Amino acid sequence: MVQELYEKKSLPALAYLIEAGRELEFTYRGREYFLSRDTQVAYVSLCQGERETGYGSIPLLLEQASLDGVPFRDAWPEVVLETLF
C-alpha cells in the first residue's frame, strides 16, 4: 500500500494507511499539512500550521476537506508526499 500511495497517489491507499493508524506529512502549494487518525476518539485530523480540522471518517475528509481553499480530491494530484509515519 505504501508503494501504491507514493507511486500512484492512490486515495484508496491513503485511506487504508490512515485507517491503519499511519500518519502523513505532505505539502500543497508550499504549505505543510499533517494527516492522522486518533483511534481513541475515532476521527481523522487534518492540520495545517496551527489549524486543525477533525472529520468523522476518511470518506468525510475526502468529501469535505480543502487544501488552500481547493477541495481535497481536486488538490490531491498536486500534493507532494513528504513523510509517512
N, C-alpha and C positions, 0 to 999 in steps of 0.2 A: 504494500500500500504506500509506503514511503516513496518508493521509486515512481509509482503512478502519480503521486502528488507532485513531485518535483519535475518529472519529465512531461506530464500531460496537464498539470494543474487541474486535475480531476476534482470536481466538487464532491462526488461520492467518496473519494479517498479522503478528502478533507473532513467530511462529516464522520466517516468511520474512525479516523485517527483522533479527532476531538472527543467523540463519544467514548473512545477507549482511554481517555484521560491524558492524551498528549496536549501540548501547548505549542503555539506557533507565533513566531515574530516575523513580521513582514512589513514592507514599505509600499506606499502608494503615493505617487506624486510628491516624493520627498518626505512624507510624513510616516512616522513609525507607528505600527499597530501591534497589539498583542491579543491573541485569541486563546481562551482557555475554558475549561469546564470545571465547575465546582460541584462534585457529586454529592456533597453534603446537603446542598440546597437545590440541586438538580436544575441548574441553569447554565447558560453559556454567556460568557462575558467577553465583550469586545472593548479594548482600551485603546485610546489614542491620547497620548500625553497624560494629563490628569483626569481626563474624561473617561468614564467607564459606563457602558450600557449593558444591561443584562437582558437576555432573551430566554423564554421558557423552553426552547428546544433549538436544535440545529436548523430544522426547516423554518422556524420563525426568524432566526438570524438571517438565513438566506433570502427570505421574503421581505423583511423589514429593515435590515441594517443598510447603512450607506457609508461610503468611504469618500471623504471630502465632498459630500453632497451628491455623490453618484451612487445609485443602487448597487448593493454588494455584488450581485450577479453580473452586472454590466462592468464594474470596475475590476473584477477578479482576473480577467485575462492580462491586465496591465500590472498586476501586483508582482513585486519582487520578493520571492520567498527567501527569508534570511535564516532563521534557526528553528528547527523542530526539536522540542524537548520531550 
